[in-house]
Amino acid sequence: LTDIQSQAESCALRMQRINFGQGVVTVYEIDLDALKTRYQYHLFAYYDKDWLEFIIANRTGRGGIEHFDIIEGGVANDRVIDTVEAYIANMMPMDVALRELAKHQPNNQICITNQQVIDEKDAKDLKKKILNNTFDLNDFLKQLRTIKKLGRIKDILSLIPGLNKLPLDQIDEKQLVYVEAVLSSMTPKERKKPQIIDGSRKARIAKGSGTDAARVNAVLKQYESMKEMFKKVGDFAKRQNNGGTIGSNYTPPKDKNKKKKR
């Protein structure tokens, strides 16, 4: 992760050239200050001795990264890697290496090493989207890919008033294989705005997923039913709060102060 937009965009363009595909910048909203209070956090503000020893320990197998859940600071990128490798090879003394490193301003990147941090953020994001009725097919696909090992949807909805009104236990897990295939055959735009999926698009999606148009229609219908249920949950939660918002997780996503995933 990085909170520098130009850095995220530069990385996406570089990956696009390497993979001969589309470069993507995914935007996340992360309350880093709140996470610092619950997880082991460490900041490397400069390319200094502590940073250099930490990088070397991890590159040489002595470890270090496993002691933290979240690490923020500069990385050993193309600008400084020659200095790091020269020091590791005993070709450059510490004082000279530190002088060379001091010439560079650290890029601000955030490394999350604890899966629980990501799970917590994803859970809050999903809850917010459900309550705001902004849950789309991209979110649907993401949850399908995790529900098999985490049961994420049921876990998150258990925190939301009105859960007992949702017939989640009626979902046939065997059918989720076909649902995932159909969703995977859609473009991100189609998953974002399924109303643009016309007959020709359905035929393409069916062919790509190894199903048929009837299956595609069934998936879209299932999604609309889910959206309607989520809307009822959100409306119920609003009524419980006299029409007001429900904590920070109920506010619409903000455009400012977001982290960019590389």
ZIMO-V585536 format. One record per pair of residues at least 24 apart in sequence whose C-alpha atoms are under 10 Angstrom apart, sorted by the first residue. I is the first residue (numbers start at 1). J is the second residue. D is the distance in whole Angstrom. If there is no record, write none. Layout:
i->{I & I}
j->{J & J}
d->{D & D}
//
This chain:
i->{1 & 1 & 1 & 1 & 1 & 1 & 1 & 1 & 1 & 1 & 1 & 1 & 1 & 2 & 2 & 2 & 2 & 2 & 2 & 2 & 2 & 2 & 2 & 2 & 2 & 2 & 3 & 3 & 3 & 3 & 3 & 3 & 3 & 3 & 3 & 3 & 3 & 4 & 4 & 4 & 4 & 4 & 4 & 4 & 5 & 5 & 5 & 5 & 5 & 6 & 7 & 7 & 7 & 7 & 7 & 8 & 8 & 8 & 8 & 8 & 9 & 9 & 9 & 10 & 11 & 11 & 12 & 12 & 15 & 23 & 24 & 24 & 25 & 25 & 25 & 26 & 26 & 26 & 26 & 27 & 27 & 27 & 27 & 27 & 27 & 28 & 28 & 28 & 28 & 28 & 28 & 28 & 28 & 28 & 28 & 28 & 29 & 29 & 29 & 29 & 29 & 29 & 29 & 29 & 29 & 29 & 30 & 30 & 30 & 30 & 30 & 30 & 30 & 30 & 30 & 31 & 31 & 31 & 31 & 32 & 32 & 32 & 35 & 35 & 35 & 35 & 35 & 36 & 36 & 38 & 38 & 39 & 39 & 39 & 39 & 39 & 39 & 40 & 40 & 40 & 40 & 40 & 40 & 41 & 41 & 41 & 41 & 41 & 41 & 41 & 42 & 42 & 42 & 42 & 42 & 42 & 42 & 42 & 43 & 43 & 43 & 43 & 43 & 43 & 43 & 44 & 44 & 44 & 44 & 44 & 44 & 44 & 44 & 45 & 45 & 45 & 45 & 45 & 45 & 45 & 46 & 46 & 46 & 46 & 46 & 46 & 46 & 46 & 46 & 47 & 47 & 47 & 47 & 47 & 47 & 47 & 47 & 47 & 47 & 47 & 47 & 47 & 47 & 47 & 47 & 48 & 48 & 48 & 48 & 48 & 49 & 49 & 49 & 49 & 49 & 51 & 51 & 52 & 52 & 52 & 52 & 52 & 52 & 52 & 52 & 52 & 53 & 53 & 55 & 56 & 56 & 56 & 56 & 59 & 59 & 59 & 60 & 65 & 65 & 65 & 66 & 66 & 67 & 68 & 68 & 68 & 68 & 69 & 69 & 69 & 69 & 69 & 69 & 69 & 70 & 70 & 70 & 70 & 70 & 70 & 71 & 71 & 71 & 71 & 71 & 72 & 72 & 72 & 72 & 72 & 72 & 73 & 73 & 73 & 73 & 73 & 73 & 74 & 74 & 74 & 74 & 74 & 74 & 74 & 75 & 75 & 75 & 75 & 75 & 75 & 76 & 76 & 77 & 77 & 79 & 79 & 79 & 79 & 80 & 80 & 109 & 109 & 109 & 109 & 110 & 110 & 110 & 119 & 119 & 120 & 122 & 122 & 123 & 123 & 123 & 123 & 123 & 124 & 124 & 124 & 124 & 125 & 125 & 125 & 126 & 126 & 126 & 126 & 126 & 127 & 127 & 127 & 127 & 127 & 127 & 127 & 127 & 128 & 128 & 128 & 128 & 128 & 128 & 128 & 128 & 128 & 129 & 129 & 129 & 129 & 129 & 129 & 129 & 130 & 130 & 130 & 130 & 130 & 130 & 130 & 130 & 130 & 130 & 130 & 130 & 131 & 131 & 131 & 131 & 131 & 131 & 131 & 131 & 131 & 131 & 131 & 131 & 131 & 131 & 131 & 131 & 132 & 132 & 132 & 132 & 132 & 132 & 132 & 132 & 132 & 132 & 132 & 132 & 133 & 133 & 133 & 133 & 133 & 133 & 133 & 133 & 133 & 134 & 134 & 134 & 134 & 134 & 134 & 135 & 135 & 135 & 135 & 135 & 135 & 136 & 136 & 136 & 136 & 136 & 136 & 136 & 136 & 137 & 137 & 137 & 137 & 137 & 137 & 137 & 137 & 137 & 137 & 137 & 137 & 137 & 137 & 138 & 138 & 138 & 138 & 138 & 138 & 138 & 138 & 138 & 138 & 139 & 139 & 140 & 140 & 140 & 140 & 140 & 140 & 141 & 141 & 141 & 141 & 141 & 141 & 141 & 141 & 142 & 142 & 143 & 144 & 144 & 144 & 144 & 144 & 144 & 145 & 145 & 145 & 147 & 147 & 148 & 148 & 157 & 157 & 160 & 160 & 160 & 160 & 161 & 161 & 161 & 161 & 161 & 161 & 162 & 162 & 162 & 162 & 162 & 162 & 162 & 162 & 163 & 163 & 163 & 165 & 165 & 165 & 166 & 166 & 166 & 166 & 166 & 167 & 167 & 168 & 175 & 176 & 178 & 178 & 178 & 178 & 178 & 178 & 179 & 179 & 179 & 179 & 179 & 179 & 179 & 179 & 180 & 180 & 181 & 181 & 181 & 181 & 181 & 181 & 181 & 182 & 182 & 182 & 182 & 182 & 182 & 182 & 182 & 182 & 182 & 182 & 182 & 182 & 183 & 183 & 183 & 183 & 184 & 184 & 185 & 185 & 191 & 194 & 194 & 194 & 195}
j->{26 & 27 & 28 & 72 & 108 & 109 & 110 & 111 & 112 & 259 & 260 & 261 & 262 & 27 & 72 & 73 & 107 & 108 & 109 & 110 & 111 & 258 & 259 & 260 & 261 & 262 & 27 & 28 & 107 & 108 & 109 & 110 & 257 & 258 & 259 & 260 & 261 & 107 & 108 & 109 & 258 & 259 & 260 & 261 & 258 & 259 & 260 & 261 & 262 & 260 & 107 & 108 & 109 & 260 & 262 & 109 & 259 & 260 & 261 & 262 & 260 & 261 & 262 & 262 & 261 & 262 & 261 & 262 & 262 & 262 & 261 & 262 & 260 & 261 & 262 & 259 & 260 & 261 & 262 & 255 & 258 & 259 & 260 & 261 & 262 & 121 & 122 & 125 & 253 & 254 & 255 & 257 & 258 & 259 & 260 & 261 & 121 & 125 & 253 & 254 & 255 & 256 & 257 & 258 & 259 & 260 & 118 & 121 & 122 & 124 & 125 & 257 & 258 & 259 & 260 & 121 & 257 & 258 & 259 & 70 & 110 & 259 & 69 & 70 & 117 & 120 & 121 & 69 & 70 & 69 & 117 & 68 & 69 & 70 & 114 & 116 & 117 & 67 & 68 & 69 & 70 & 71 & 114 & 67 & 68 & 69 & 70 & 71 & 72 & 112 & 67 & 68 & 69 & 70 & 71 & 72 & 73 & 110 & 70 & 71 & 72 & 73 & 74 & 108 & 110 & 71 & 72 & 73 & 74 & 75 & 106 & 108 & 109 & 72 & 73 & 74 & 105 & 106 & 107 & 108 & 73 & 74 & 101 & 102 & 104 & 105 & 106 & 107 & 108 & 73 & 74 & 75 & 76 & 80 & 97 & 98 & 99 & 100 & 101 & 102 & 103 & 104 & 105 & 106 & 107 & 97 & 98 & 99 & 101 & 102 & 94 & 95 & 97 & 98 & 101 & 75 & 76 & 76 & 83 & 84 & 87 & 88 & 94 & 97 & 98 & 101 & 84 & 88 & 84 & 84 & 85 & 87 & 88 & 84 & 85 & 88 & 88 & 111 & 112 & 113 & 113 & 114 & 113 & 111 & 112 & 113 & 114 & 111 & 112 & 113 & 114 & 115 & 116 & 117 & 110 & 111 & 112 & 113 & 114 & 117 & 109 & 110 & 111 & 112 & 113 & 107 & 108 & 109 & 110 & 111 & 112 & 106 & 107 & 108 & 109 & 110 & 111 & 104 & 105 & 106 & 107 & 108 & 109 & 110 & 106 & 107 & 108 & 109 & 110 & 111 & 106 & 107 & 106 & 107 & 103 & 104 & 105 & 106 & 104 & 106 & 259 & 260 & 261 & 262 & 259 & 260 & 261 & 150 & 152 & 156 & 152 & 156 & 152 & 153 & 155 & 156 & 157 & 156 & 248 & 249 & 250 & 249 & 250 & 253 & 152 & 153 & 156 & 157 & 249 & 153 & 156 & 157 & 159 & 160 & 234 & 249 & 250 & 234 & 246 & 247 & 248 & 249 & 250 & 251 & 252 & 253 & 230 & 234 & 249 & 250 & 251 & 252 & 253 & 156 & 157 & 160 & 226 & 227 & 229 & 230 & 231 & 232 & 233 & 234 & 250 & 160 & 230 & 231 & 232 & 233 & 234 & 235 & 236 & 237 & 238 & 245 & 246 & 249 & 250 & 251 & 252 & 230 & 231 & 233 & 234 & 235 & 238 & 245 & 249 & 250 & 251 & 252 & 253 & 227 & 228 & 229 & 230 & 231 & 232 & 233 & 234 & 235 & 192 & 227 & 230 & 231 & 252 & 253 & 192 & 223 & 226 & 227 & 230 & 231 & 190 & 191 & 192 & 193 & 194 & 223 & 224 & 227 & 183 & 184 & 186 & 188 & 189 & 190 & 191 & 192 & 193 & 194 & 219 & 220 & 223 & 224 & 183 & 184 & 186 & 187 & 188 & 189 & 190 & 191 & 192 & 193 & 191 & 192 & 179 & 180 & 183 & 191 & 223 & 226 & 176 & 179 & 180 & 181 & 182 & 183 & 184 & 191 & 180 & 183 & 180 & 173 & 176 & 177 & 179 & 180 & 183 & 176 & 177 & 180 & 173 & 176 & 173 & 176 & 230 & 233 & 233 & 234 & 236 & 237 & 233 & 234 & 236 & 237 & 238 & 240 & 229 & 230 & 232 & 233 & 234 & 235 & 236 & 237 & 229 & 230 & 233 & 229 & 232 & 233 & 226 & 229 & 230 & 232 & 233 & 226 & 229 & 226 & 219 & 219 & 209 & 210 & 211 & 215 & 216 & 219 & 209 & 211 & 215 & 216 & 218 & 219 & 220 & 222 & 209 & 219 & 205 & 206 & 208 & 209 & 210 & 211 & 216 & 206 & 207 & 208 & 209 & 210 & 211 & 212 & 213 & 215 & 216 & 217 & 219 & 220 & 209 & 216 & 219 & 220 & 208 & 209 & 209 & 210 & 220 & 220 & 223 & 224 & 220}
d->{10 & 9 & 9 & 9 & 9 & 5 & 5 & 6 & 8 & 7 & 6 & 4 & 6 & 10 & 9 & 9 & 8 & 6 & 4 & 6 & 9 & 9 & 6 & 5 & 6 & 7 & 10 & 10 & 10 & 7 & 7 & 8 & 8 & 7 & 4 & 6 & 8 & 8 & 7 & 8 & 9 & 8 & 7 & 10 & 9 & 8 & 7 & 10 & 10 & 10 & 8 & 9 & 9 & 9 & 9 & 10 & 9 & 6 & 7 & 6 & 9 & 10 & 8 & 9 & 10 & 7 & 10 & 7 & 9 & 10 & 9 & 8 & 7 & 6 & 6 & 9 & 6 & 5 & 7 & 9 & 7 & 6 & 5 & 6 & 9 & 9 & 10 & 9 & 9 & 10 & 10 & 10 & 6 & 5 & 6 & 7 & 9 & 8 & 8 & 8 & 9 & 9 & 8 & 5 & 6 & 9 & 10 & 7 & 10 & 10 & 9 & 9 & 7 & 7 & 10 & 9 & 9 & 9 & 9 & 9 & 10 & 9 & 10 & 9 & 8 & 10 & 9 & 9 & 8 & 10 & 9 & 8 & 6 & 7 & 9 & 9 & 8 & 8 & 5 & 5 & 6 & 9 & 9 & 9 & 6 & 6 & 5 & 6 & 8 & 9 & 9 & 7 & 8 & 7 & 5 & 6 & 9 & 10 & 9 & 6 & 5 & 6 & 9 & 10 & 9 & 8 & 6 & 5 & 7 & 10 & 9 & 9 & 10 & 8 & 6 & 7 & 9 & 7 & 10 & 9 & 7 & 7 & 9 & 8 & 9 & 7 & 6 & 9 & 10 & 9 & 7 & 9 & 9 & 9 & 10 & 7 & 10 & 9 & 6 & 6 & 9 & 8 & 8 & 6 & 10 & 9 & 6 & 9 & 7 & 7 & 8 & 9 & 9 & 7 & 10 & 9 & 10 & 9 & 10 & 7 & 9 & 10 & 9 & 9 & 8 & 9 & 10 & 10 & 8 & 8 & 9 & 9 & 7 & 10 & 10 & 9 & 9 & 9 & 10 & 8 & 7 & 9 & 9 & 10 & 9 & 7 & 8 & 8 & 6 & 5 & 5 & 9 & 9 & 8 & 7 & 6 & 5 & 6 & 7 & 8 & 8 & 6 & 5 & 7 & 8 & 10 & 7 & 6 & 4 & 6 & 9 & 7 & 7 & 5 & 5 & 7 & 9 & 10 & 8 & 4 & 5 & 6 & 6 & 9 & 7 & 7 & 8 & 7 & 9 & 10 & 9 & 10 & 10 & 9 & 10 & 8 & 10 & 10 & 8 & 10 & 10 & 9 & 9 & 9 & 9 & 10 & 9 & 10 & 9 & 10 & 9 & 10 & 8 & 9 & 9 & 6 & 9 & 8 & 10 & 6 & 9 & 8 & 9 & 9 & 10 & 9 & 8 & 9 & 9 & 9 & 7 & 7 & 8 & 8 & 10 & 7 & 8 & 9 & 10 & 10 & 9 & 5 & 5 & 7 & 8 & 8 & 9 & 10 & 9 & 8 & 9 & 8 & 9 & 10 & 9 & 9 & 10 & 8 & 9 & 6 & 7 & 10 & 8 & 7 & 9 & 8 & 7 & 7 & 9 & 7 & 4 & 8 & 9 & 8 & 9 & 10 & 9 & 9 & 6 & 9 & 10 & 9 & 8 & 10 & 6 & 9 & 10 & 10 & 10 & 7 & 8 & 7 & 10 & 7 & 9 & 9 & 6 & 6 & 9 & 9 & 7 & 9 & 10 & 9 & 9 & 9 & 9 & 10 & 9 & 10 & 9 & 7 & 8 & 10 & 10 & 7 & 6 & 8 & 8 & 8 & 10 & 8 & 7 & 10 & 9 & 9 & 10 & 8 & 5 & 6 & 8 & 8 & 10 & 9 & 7 & 10 & 8 & 9 & 10 & 9 & 7 & 9 & 9 & 5 & 6 & 10 & 9 & 9 & 10 & 9 & 8 & 9 & 8 & 10 & 10 & 8 & 6 & 9 & 9 & 6 & 7 & 9 & 9 & 10 & 10 & 10 & 7 & 9 & 9 & 7 & 10 & 10 & 10 & 8 & 10 & 10 & 9 & 9 & 10 & 9 & 8 & 9 & 10 & 8 & 7 & 9 & 7 & 6 & 10 & 9 & 10 & 9 & 8 & 6 & 9 & 10 & 7 & 8 & 10 & 10 & 8 & 8 & 9 & 8 & 9 & 7 & 9 & 10 & 9 & 10 & 9 & 10 & 10 & 10 & 8 & 9 & 8 & 8 & 9 & 9 & 9 & 10 & 8 & 8 & 9 & 6 & 9 & 9 & 9 & 9 & 9 & 9 & 8 & 5 & 8 & 8 & 10 & 7 & 9 & 8 & 5 & 8 & 8 & 9 & 10 & 8 & 6 & 10 & 8 & 10 & 8 & 9 & 8 & 9 & 9 & 7 & 6 & 9 & 10 & 8 & 10 & 10 & 9}
//
